[in-house]
Amino acid sequence: MSGLPILTLILLAPLLGALLIAFLPRHRHDLIRYVALGVALLAFVLSLALLASFDPAATGIGGFTFVESVPWIPAFGIEYTVGIDGISLVLVVLTTLLTWISILASFRPINERVKEYMISFLILEVGMLGVFMALDLFLFYVFWEIVLVPMYLIIGIWGGPNRIYATLKFVLYTLIGSLLMLVAILATAYAYQAATGSWDGAFDYLSLRGFGFDGTLQVAAFLAFFLAFAIKVPMWPFHTWLPDAHVEAPTAGSVILAGVLLKLGGYGFIRFALPLFPDAAQTFAPIIVVLSLVAIVYGAIVSIVQPDLKKLVAYSSGSHMGFVTLGLFVFQQQAMDGAVLQMVNHGLITGALFLCVGVIYERTHDRIIARMGGLAAKTPAYAAIFGFFMLASVGLPGLAGFVGEFLVFVGTFAVSPLAAAIAALVMVLGAVYLLWMFQRVAFGPMSDFLRNLGHHLSDLSRIEVMTLAPLATLTLIFGLFPGLLLDLIQGPVDSIIAGLAAGDAVALLPWR
Amino acid sequence: MEMTGLLALAPLITVIATAILVVVVDMIRPGDDRAAGAVGVVGLLAALIMVVGIGADANPVLGGTYIRDPLTTLLDAIFIGVALLTILIAPAYLRPRGLPLGEYTATLLFAISGAMVIAGAKDLLILFLGLELLVLPGYMLAGYAKRDGYSTEGAIKYFLLGSFSSAIFLFGLAFTWGFTGTTSIADVAAAVGSLSSISAGLAMGLALLTVGVAFKIAAVPFHYWTPDAYQGSPTPVTGYLSVGPKVAAFALILRLFVEALGPLQGDIVNVVIILSTLTMTLGNLVAITQDNIKRMLAYSSIAHTGYMMVGLAAYGAAPAGSPAAEQGLQGLLFYTVAYAFMNMGAFAVVTALQGRPGVTSQISSFAGLGRRAPLAGAVMTLFLLSLTGIPPTAGFFAKALVILAAVEAGGWASVLAVIAVLNAAIAAFYYLRVVVYMYMREAPVDAKPLTDSWPMRLGLVVAAVGTLVLGILPGILLPSTDAAAQVLLLVP
């Protein structure tokens, strides 16, 4: 497609911003902060322009529009190819939105090595955006790995007391999965090269998508991709890095981790694992559905007993991400719609919940639920917005959290009522732990711990309102008008479902 | 001698002449480090320009014993580059310790000329000559800090095991000569190729050669000399030892096992796969437990030997002349270049850190480096990420290439590919531990500032730029590695 290379511009904005910050004087903290914010806002505005000019009806090249392609390593047919469809688009906008919110939310809490912090954040944004845009598997892998390093630094440098353990765990888990995926990417490329006799297109998503790899390779490659994405989502039992990472990460790190990084896994499934290896995906779908159900139930049950506010949100986040994988692997249109919506909504709501936890942590330097109490009286605005996102996370109809889970639920019911019943049970459990948590934190008499803080316990600051308000607005809008998102993602979801149509969805789960 | 012979030998002659010139300069102006270093750098630059300018020629010279083909060109360029970096980073370490740069430079240049002889050797005897010319100055360099007990101990161990392995290797060459009746690589290849089955004597020779070479590349279980030699040597020498002789030994493998004994690849591929697995896994596992940065990098360099052998295994496992075989060799060659940049870079940072006497080699001496010296911290992070194999760095693409070749070769080689990536994940643990120290721990109050000199800066910049450029635009090197790999497959 000719015209402005807008996707590259969106990628370049944070990259050049990071370079620019590298040359700013180290001690000018405010200058660095505002430059970083400005760059992130620029990327956000560009992505909004992309959204405005996106036409869901346009088919583009293989369903992708704004495609740009430049040869990168011609000897192996590796190209810099980026393009978007509706699914990528919503995730790109989610990323640019959460990035500037995270940077803004870091203004007060981060006072040490601000320069390195902002550079890390902007590089992280480049990696995340690249993953959502890449249409070349090699390029995708490069962006996938680029995400790792800044997040490693963000947790490891600006994290909590146990940050080094947490960040190494995060990196090692992710690396094991992704390196096996690298082997799988190379193996599929070689299979393509062996069949066609040329490296041209061997890493190109569009040519690999319809290729139809043979059974053994599909199974092996699917398992490698699955492991990489399952660790990222993270699915039970690959989730153990996540609570540690969340608890130790600085607030903004948690927001991005929950809001975008976990979505990389879900996106990987929907973009790569399902269309490239449809047969293997169907073979393993029942197991993955079971794992998703375990994740949903396990996350919810563990959340109930968490004494730490942030850990509670982290486990509940895992539970809600279970709906994404469940929705993807029942191979049913509504469920898959729901899964994509859930990715976006989970990003907004869980991101906001982590911001809320950050607000209280900023003031008390504590996150133990038992020490809180009676916040509603002292900080009414904070309690109100925290309660709003809490209800959204519970799945209150009318707010965004409801729509995705409901669609997954409906779609799953059509395939397997039993699975749907188990998933629905969790909506009840979710209400239990979230409402109970909120009750302990916000209502009742004010705890001695909070009272002793005196005037330190102030209500929301202007910056905090600025970070939470957009998320609250979107949570409301997407809750009331889910069609806004559905219109964008319907086409790609339909085509992915069509690619899987060979399998009979109902026969999928023998034990339904 | 005809003109082409002189031309083909010009870079080699230049390096040797420079070495002698450095000795002379050192005699005229004893103790003038600048003059000696400058002569060495200028001579090497001249040789590098010649290597690039002369280009390649398919005809051997000197009665068929030496050739300047694309493989020679590539390897010569690597060796000269490594020597340049080794000289640039050395003064920061040698000067505070009162060690003269002149002798150091001259010795290094003689060693490099040995490596260059190996690169272009077309005869088994020349090959051995090059090998000895390479390793003898190496022993001297390892023991360069005469008054340091560790340096002497490391040098003696290196010398004893090195000469032991050279003897084994020579014995193997003798067997090969005995059973093929020739020392010319082309004739050996022809003789071996016409064999219907491998005789016991030739098998014996093959085994001896394999063991001898395995010592030189420090493959497990022939690696025992490495940690002590690396730890004891002056740090810039360690950097050189971890790259120069290793790449030279791989050059030896390419000339000997691929070019001369290529038809026997099927007989040794299983050995290569097993050695590669052992080398990677043991190197990485032991590296995790090291607290001394030089020992850690020593074990890490053993692990990298294993990754490079993956390319060799892919060559051996693939059908002769297939694209996978070519890619295996190409991957190996690309890996050596990437490894030269990133490992020399890592050692350059260690050298800069140890510029003040008294700074130990403990990893804890890196504490707070990210804040004390932001640029050194940043480039060290880059080198460590590249050694781990994280994009967009040279180390990543190098790993991807050898793994791709192994996947293409199929069979046990593709299992080796999986083992290699799992090893990369293990390696991440100890490389990132250094990053943890640099960025996530506070510097001790008595931390000494880094030495800062322009040669050191230049060396760091060159290594960092190489690491980054080969990661972002690997395409610029691929034609050279491709041409060099083709040479090896064209053997009759």
Chai-1 contact restraints between the chains, C-beta under 6 A:
chainA,res_idxA,chainB,res_idxB,connection_type,confidence,min_distance_angstrom,max_distance_angstrom,comment,restraint_id
A,I73,B,P474,contact,1.0,0.0,6.0,A-B,restraint_1
A,I73,B,G475,contact,1.0,0.0,6.0,A-B,restraint_2
A,A75,B,L478,contact,1.0,0.0,6.0,A-B,restraint_3
A,V142,B,P391,contact,1.0,0.0,6.0,A-B,restraint_4
A,V142,B,P392,contact,1.0,0.0,6.0,A-B,restraint_5
A,E145,B,I390,contact,1.0,0.0,6.0,A-B,restraint_6
A,E145,B,P391,contact,1.0,0.0,6.0,A-B,restraint_7
A,G156,B,M440,contact,1.0,0.0,6.0,A-B,restraint_8
A,I157,B,Y439,contact,1.0,0.0,6.0,A-B,restraint_9
A,I157,B,M440,contact,1.0,0.0,6.0,A-B,restraint_10
A,I164,B,V436,contact,1.0,0.0,6.0,A-B,restraint_11
A,I164,B,M440,contact,1.0,0.0,6.0,A-B,restraint_12
A,L175,B,A425,contact,1.0,0.0,6.0,A-B,restraint_13
A,L175,B,A428,contact,1.0,0.0,6.0,A-B,restraint_14
A,I176,B,A425,contact,1.0,0.0,6.0,A-B,restraint_15
A,L179,B,V421,contact,1.0,0.0,6.0,A-B,restraint_16
A,L179,B,A424,contact,1.0,0.0,6.0,A-B,restraint_17
A,L179,B,A425,contact,1.0,0.0,6.0,A-B,restraint_18
A,V183,B,A417,contact,1.0,0.0,6.0,A-B,restraint_19
A,V183,B,V418,contact,1.0,0.0,6.0,A-B,restraint_20
A,V183,B,V421,contact,1.0,0.0,6.0,A-B,restraint_21
A,L186,B,I403,contact,1.0,0.0,6.0,A-B,restraint_22
A,L186,B,L404,contact,1.0,0.0,6.0,A-B,restraint_23
A,L186,B,V407,contact,1.0,0.0,6.0,A-B,restraint_24
A,A187,B,V407,contact,1.0,0.0,6.0,A-B,restraint_25
A,Y190,B,V407,contact,1.0,0.0,6.0,A-B,restraint_26
A,Y190,B,E408,contact,1.0,0.0,6.0,A-B,restraint_27
